Amino acid sequence: MQIIPQADPGAGYRAQKAEIDAAVARALNSGWYILGKEGEAFEREFAAWLGTTRAVSCANGTDALALILRGLGIGEGCTVATVSHTAVATVAAIEMCGAVPLLLDIDPDTYTMDPDELVAVLEDPPPGLPPIKAAIVVHLYGQSADLHPMLEACRANGVALIEDCAQAHGAKLNGVTVGTMGTAAAFSLYPTKNLGALGDGGVLATDDFELADRIAAIRQYGWKERYISSMVGVNSRLDEIQAAILRARLPFLDAGNARRRAIADAYDVALDGGPFSPPERRDGAEHVFHQYVLRSANRTEVMAKLRQMGVGSGIHYPVPVHLQSAYQGRVPLGPAGCAETERAAQEVFSLPMYPELTAEQIGQVCEALRAFAHG
Ligand SMILES: *Cc1c(COP(=O)(O)O)cnc(C)c1O
């Protein structure tokens, strides 16, 4: 039996093949391959789509986070609060800059940072840590975190709020697109993300012109002028082929997100009366379903049964960052201790979710979900 894959970036390419192939040919024929017209146009078009004044492209989403931190002067001698229930990239970016990550727990219904715990550590920082200079809030699985109380607490304490939008291109909170509310926002353009390149890519966005200029220099050796580093930088550039591909794909993003929501609605209906609760939709939030995540105390059996019915599934993520061997016993946790994070990591699993799923495939997933309701 054909198994419906949980993610299928090849289907994404085939659906937009004509536009993507033309964009690649244009970039190849231009004779200019790194930081040129395609990249500049992508930055302009992405900023316009998002609703920020500036976007700066870079090599990947991890670098987008790290570049924001570097641009804000956050590194050694600073603590950055974030969550442990995330792609390890979020935490890796903090350590790349020399800062200490402080890992907070999540709200178990939406899997995003518990705002009460962030407020608590900003008001009463854990002893023995350098001062908290930023919070990286992850809009996980395609849904906005409970941003407003966190924005308010960060503002009151002079702390930067950085939005990790790697899974949330186009998600909204009370009608406002995520990535426009914090100090700056980082997006991954990895092939499986809601907006994906066909290789690595990242972009960050901000309304702060000076910050954007500083970051644009840092991403290329700290150059403002060719061959002259005016500050310490790195090399994190988006190439012209990926930029051209992203320009070809950006016009499809909103329709792709709408299609993901329609698929999620179909899954919700199929779950009715069964043992699994559909993913929680936060009041006022427009979810873009990077992942459609369920939970079960018997995840292994459930995933095996799905597979027997031709439905692939995945786990995002199986081990919290603070329990992975590279981090265990070394990274500080917030006062709540990440109990909800640990429980979620043992129970979550993700169903197939991408705009190219066919009606037939969606029907097959729904049939499998209905089978659980009937024993
Ligand atoms: C994918 C992802 C990243 C990192 O992006 P890369 O492009 O793989 O470096 C960061 N944060 C989250 C939440 C992600 O899902």
The ligand as a Gaussian input file, in Angstrom:
#p B3LYP/6-31G(d) Opt

LIG

0 1
 C       12.658000      25.069000      11.239000
 C       12.732000      25.845000      12.490000
 C       13.830000      26.666000      12.816000
 C       15.138000      26.645000      12.062000
 O       15.135000      26.793000      10.750000
 P       16.310000      26.252000       9.805000
 O       15.996000      26.932000       8.527000
 O       16.208000      24.773000       9.757000
 O       17.607000      26.724000      10.385000
 C       13.760000      27.449000      13.951000
 N       12.690000      27.428000      14.752000
 C       11.635000      26.634000      14.507000
 C       10.469000      26.662000      15.440000
 C       11.626000      25.808000      13.373000
 O       10.573000      25.011000      13.145000

